[in-house]
Amino acid sequence: MKKTIFAICLLIGGCSTITNGPTQEIAVTSDPPGAIITTTNFEWIKTPGILNLPRKNSTILTANLFGYKTAKKELKCSFNPLIAGDAVGQYYPRSFLLQPDGGVALFMLDMMASDGAIGLLSPTRVHFDLVPKKPYHPPTLEEVRQKMMQL
């Protein structure tokens, strides 16, 4: 039983800074494809594509395609559940490299790291259904005359 717990702790006892890193891949698609997606971090891709975004902040994605209305979606940054492995490391002393203080050290690394590895962006897949703009029809000569007569 202790060996099983030890193995589980070795797998999840690593800190999120080590297991995740500071960025996260987000898959972005659109209908129709070919939209330009920009982020608040000044990154961009053409759909379909994958954005590699920093985990530490929420981000707004903006989709633009000629002839279609601009669409926006927000990726929210939430607490990464992998940091719970650090807590396990605190209560089961041999969980990280056989160091008795492994959980505390990893938890402090996650909390103090400015790379944002403790964050988790959601959703991990974003789809934009773009709506066509209303087509512009210039007024006819007769409509212009009627407007002029009303003035």
Secondary structure, 3 states (H helix, E strand, C coil): CHHHHHHHHHHHCCCHHHHCCCEEEEEEEEECCCCEEEECCCCEEECCEEEEEECCCCEEEEEECCCECCEEEEEEEEECHHHHHHHHHHHCCCCCCCCCCHHHHHHHHHHHCCCCCCEEEECCEEEEECCECCCCCCCCHHHHHHHHHHC
